[in-house]
Amino acid sequence: MKAKTLKSDLLLLLIAAIWGGGFVAQRKGLDFLGPFTYNGVRFALGSLSLLPLVYLKRRQQAPYHGALPRGGPRAHLYGGLTAGAALFLGASLQQVGIAYTTAGNAGFITGLYVVLVPLLGCLWGQRPSTGTWLGAILAAVGLFFLSVTDRFTMGFGDLLELAGAFFWAGHVLLIGWLSPRLDAFKLSALQFAVCSVLSLITAFIFEPVTVTAICAAWRPILYGGLISVGFAYTMQVVAQRDAHPAHTAVILSAEGVFAAIWGWCFLGEILGPRGFLGCTLMLAGMLCSELWPLVLQVKSRVRTA
């Protein structure tokens, strides 16, 4: 393995661990703040942390040679508003839901967006592969074991996380369409800012917002905003320059695994045999959906050899 690829893989593993720990920070943040207040402050911090990168990239701007025309200020504004609204819906459902479920459950159920993205692509005329359908079946069976009780009911928190996964998938599709046309750092800073504003507006309507509570929650806010959003996002951009796409899919899918590990370490959450089986099947479904094109590519090479 090339040194650059190994370095990128290790960096992606660190990112997955950081994002997994983000679910623990979100749970701890609820000890001090309402879900919308926490999201509003942490995404504001995440947006501010990207401003130096936006400034530096603007000063070192190289000539653009992309296949699509690069959008101007208005395109960035509209893109930031649209992506920020989708991010707000996904993050709000996730943050409210995590108050009623474990960090591990939230991590694995949120990770279902990996399977949902190609399925939602049907709305744009994209045809899901066999691996996508197989992954969806494995993930659905895993979700049953993880979240559905013996009385065939689903916990309120898990249900909110599942609804949020659809919005995360829609957000991924939206970013996939916007990113070739807009500057990545500007788009991210704008969408985080929009998400923050929408969250804070909702918080002032439905939640008590005090400076004292925000200061008391400085640790989970710092982790969720500066480390999970600002640092990890930036490192993802750096890591994926040299990482193999298949490696990226596999390693970042470990986010749910780390969420369960950190939940056990810091929150005392325990995953029973049924939950462990469900998480295993869901992870297998995510990997199947992401790695199926690679399997077909290998089979094609074997046949032509």
C-alpha positions in Angstrom: 0.0 0.0 0.0 1.3 3.4 -0.9 2.3 5.7 2.0 -0.1 8.4 0.9 -3.0 6.0 0.7 -2.2 4.5 4.1 -2.0 8.0 5.6 -5.3 8.9 4.1 -6.9 5.7 5.4 -5.7 6.4 8.9 -7.0 10.0 8.7 -10.4 8.7 7.5 -10.4 6.3 10.4 -9.8 9.2 12.8 -12.6 11.1 11.1 -15.0 8.2 11.6 -14.0 8.0 15.3 -14.6 11.7 15.7 -18.0 11.6 14.0 -18.9 8.6 16.1 -18.0 10.5 19.2 -20.2 13.3 18.0 -23.2 11.3 19.0 -22.0 11.1 22.5 -21.3 14.9 22.6 -24.9 15.4 21.3 -26.3 13.3 24.1 -24.2 15.2 26.7 -25.2 18.5 25.2 -28.9 17.7 26.0 -28.0 17.7 29.7 -27.6 21.5 29.5 -29.4 22.7 26.4 -32.5 22.0 24.2 -31.8 20.2 20.9 -32.3 23.3 18.7 -30.1 25.5 20.9 -27.3 23.0 20.9 -27.5 22.6 17.1 -27.7 26.4 16.6 -24.6 27.1 18.6 -22.5 24.2 17.3 -23.2 24.8 13.7 -22.5 28.5 14.2 -19.1 27.5 15.6 -18.6 25.1 12.7 -19.3 27.8 10.2 -17.0 30.3 11.8 -14.2 27.7 11.9 -14.3 27.4 8.1 -14.1 31.2 7.5 -10.2 31.2 7.7 -10.1 28.4 5.0 -12.5 30.3 2.8 -10.3 33.4 3.1 -7.1 31.5 2.4 -8.5 29.7 -0.6 -9.8 33.0 -1.9 -6.2 34.5 -1.7 -4.7 31.4 -3.4 -7.4 31.0 -5.9 -6.2 29.0 -8.9 -7.8 29.2 -12.4 -10.9 27.1 -12.5 -10.9 24.3 -15.2 -14.0 22.3 -14.2 -16.4 20.8 -16.7 -19.3 22.9 -15.3 -19.4 26.7 -15.0 -18.5 27.9 -11.5 -21.4 29.7 -9.8 -21.2 33.3 -8.6 -22.3 34.9 -5.2 -26.0 34.4 -5.9 -25.6 30.8 -6.8 -23.6 30.2 -3.6 -26.3 32.0 -1.6 -29.1 29.9 -3.1 -27.0 26.7 -2.7 -26.2 27.5 0.9 -29.9 28.3 1.7 -31.1 25.0 0.1 -28.4 22.8 1.6 -28.7 24.5 4.9 -32.4 23.9 5.0 -31.9 20.2 4.3 -29.1 20.0 6.9 -31.4 21.7 9.4 -34.1 19.1 9.0 -31.7 16.1 9.2 -29.8 17.5 12.1 -33.0 18.5 14.0 -34.5 15.1 13.7 -31.2 13.5 14.7 -30.7 15.8 17.8 -34.3 15.5 19.0 -34.3 11.7 18.4 -31.0 11.2 20.3 -32.8 12.3 23.5 -34.9 9.2 23.3 -32.4 6.6 22.1 -28.8 5.5 22.5 -25.8 7.1 20.8 -25.1 3.7 19.2 -28.6 3.4 17.7 -28.5 7.0 16.5 -25.1 6.3 14.8 -26.2 3.2 13.0 -29.6 4.4 12.0 -28.3 7.7 10.7 -25.7 5.7 8.7 -28.6 4.2 6.7 -28.3 7.3 4.4 -25.6 5.3 2.6 -28.2 2.8 1.5 -30.9 5.4 1.0 -29.0 7.7 -1.3 -29.0 5.4 -4.4 -32.6 4.4 -3.6 -33.7 8.0 -3.6 -31.8 8.4 -6.8 -34.7 6.6 -8.5 -36.5 10.0 -8.3 -33.9 11.4 -10.7 -34.1 8.4 -13.1 -31.1 6.6 -11.6 -31.4 2.8 -11.5 -30.2 1.2 -8.3 -27.8 -1.8 -8.7 -28.3 -5.3 -7.4 -25.9 -4.4 -4.5 -28.1 -1.4 -3.6 -31.2 -3.6 -3.3 -29.3 -6.3 -1.4 -27.8 -3.7 0.9 -31.3 -2.2 1.5 -32.7 -5.6 2.5 -29.8 -6.3 4.9 -30.2 -2.8 6.4 -34.0 -3.2 6.8 -33.6 -6.6 8.5 -30.8 -5.1 10.7 -33.1 -2.1 11.6 -35.8 -4.6 12.7 -33.5 -6.4 15.1 -32.0 -3.1 16.4 -35.1 -1.0 16.9 -38.4 -3.1 16.6 -39.5 -4.6 19.9 -41.1 -8.0 20.6 -44.5 -6.2 20.3 -43.6 -4.9 16.8 -43.3 -1.3 18.0 -40.4 1.1 17.3 -39.0 3.5 19.8 -39.8 7.2 19.2 -36.1 8.2 19.1 -35.3 5.5 16.6 -38.2 6.5 14.5 -37.0 10.1 14.4 -33.5 9.0 13.6 -34.9 7.0 10.6 -36.8 10.0 9.4 -33.7 12.0 9.7 -31.7 9.5 7.7 -34.0 10.3 4.7 -33.1 14.0 5.0 -29.4 13.2 5.3 -29.7 11.1 2.1 -31.4 14.0 0.4 -28.7 16.4 1.7 -26.0 14.1 0.2 -27.7 14.1 -3.2 -28.1 17.9 -3.0 -24.5 18.4 -2.1 -23.5 16.0 -4.9 -25.3 18.2 -7.4 -24.0 21.5 -5.9 -20.4 20.7 -5.2 -19.2 20.6 -8.8 -20.7 24.0 -9.4 -19.8 25.8 -6.2 -16.7 26.3 -4.0 -16.8 23.5 -1.4 -15.6 25.6 1.6 -17.9 28.5 0.8 -20.9 26.2 0.4 -20.1 24.4 3.7 -19.7 27.6 5.7 -23.0 29.0 4.2 -25.0 25.8 4.8 -23.7 25.6 8.4 -24.6 29.2 9.0 -28.1 28.7 7.5 -28.6 25.6 9.7 -27.5 27.6 12.7 -29.9 30.5 12.1 -32.9 28.2 11.5 -32.0 26.2 14.7 -31.6 29.3 16.8 -34.9 30.8 15.5 -36.7 27.5 16.5 -34.9 27.4 19.8 -36.0 30.9 20.8 -39.6 29.9 19.9 -39.7 26.5 21.7 -36.8 26.4 24.2 -35.4 28.5 27.1 -32.1 30.0 25.8 -29.7 31.3 28.4 -26.0 32.2 28.2 -25.4 30.4 31.4 -26.6 27.1 30.0 -24.6 27.6 26.8 -21.4 28.2 28.8 -22.2 25.2 31.0 -22.3 23.0 27.8 -19.0 24.3 26.4 -17.4 20.9 26.2 -20.1 19.2 24.0 -20.5 22.4 22.0 -16.7 22.6 21.3 -16.6 19.0 20.3 -19.7 19.1 18.2 -18.9 22.4 16.5 -15.2 22.8 16.2 -14.0 19.2 16.2 -16.8 17.2 14.6 -17.9 19.9 12.1 -15.0 22.2 11.5 -11.9 20.0 11.9 -13.3 16.6 10.7 -14.9 18.1 7.6 -11.6 19.8 6.6 -9.6 16.7 7.3 -12.1 14.7 5.1 -11.4 17.0 2.2 -7.6 16.5 2.7 -7.9 12.7 3.2 -10.0 12.0 0.1 -7.4 13.6 -2.2 -5.3 10.4 -1.9 -7.8 7.9 -0.6 -9.3 5.1 -2.7 -13.1 5.6 -3.0 -13.7 2.0 -1.8 -11.5 2.6 1.2 -13.4 5.8 2.0 -16.8 4.1 1.9 -15.7 1.3 4.1 -13.9 3.4 6.7 -16.5 6.1 7.1 -19.2 3.4 7.5 -17.4 2.7 10.8 -19.0 5.9 12.2 -21.8 3.8 13.7 -19.4 1.3 15.2 -17.5 4.1 16.9 -20.8 5.7 18.1 -21.6 2.4 19.9 -18.1 2.1 21.3 -18.0 5.6 22.7 -21.6 5.3 24.0 -20.4 2.2 26.0 -17.3 3.9 27.2 -18.7 7.3 28.2 -22.4 6.8 28.6 -22.6 3.2 29.9 -24.8 2.1 27.0 -25.0 -1.6 26.5 -25.8 -3.3 23.2 -27.6 -6.7 23.7 -27.3 -9.7 21.4 -30.3 -8.6 19.3 -29.0 -5.1 19.0 -25.5 -6.4 18.1 -27.0 -8.6 15.3 -29.0 -5.7 14.0 -26.0 -3.4 13.9 -23.9 -6.1 12.2 -26.6 -6.5 9.5 -26.9 -2.8 9.0 -23.2 -2.3 8.6 -23.1 -5.2 6.1 -25.9 -3.5 4.2 -24.0 -0.2 4.0 -20.8 -1.9 2.9 -22.7 -4.0 0.3 -24.4 -0.9 -1.2 -21.1 0.9 -1.4 -18.7 -1.9 -2.5 -20.9 -3.6 -5.1 -19.5 -1.6 -8.1 -16.0 -2.6 -6.9 -17.0 -6.3 -6.9 -18.4 -6.0 -10.4 -15.2 -4.4 -11.5 -13.0 -7.2 -10.1 -15.2 -9.8 -11.7 -14.9 -8.0 -15.0 -11.1 -8.0 -14.8 -11.0 -11.7 -13.9 -13.1 -12.6 -16.9 -11.0 -10.5 -19.3 -7.7 -11.8 -17.8 
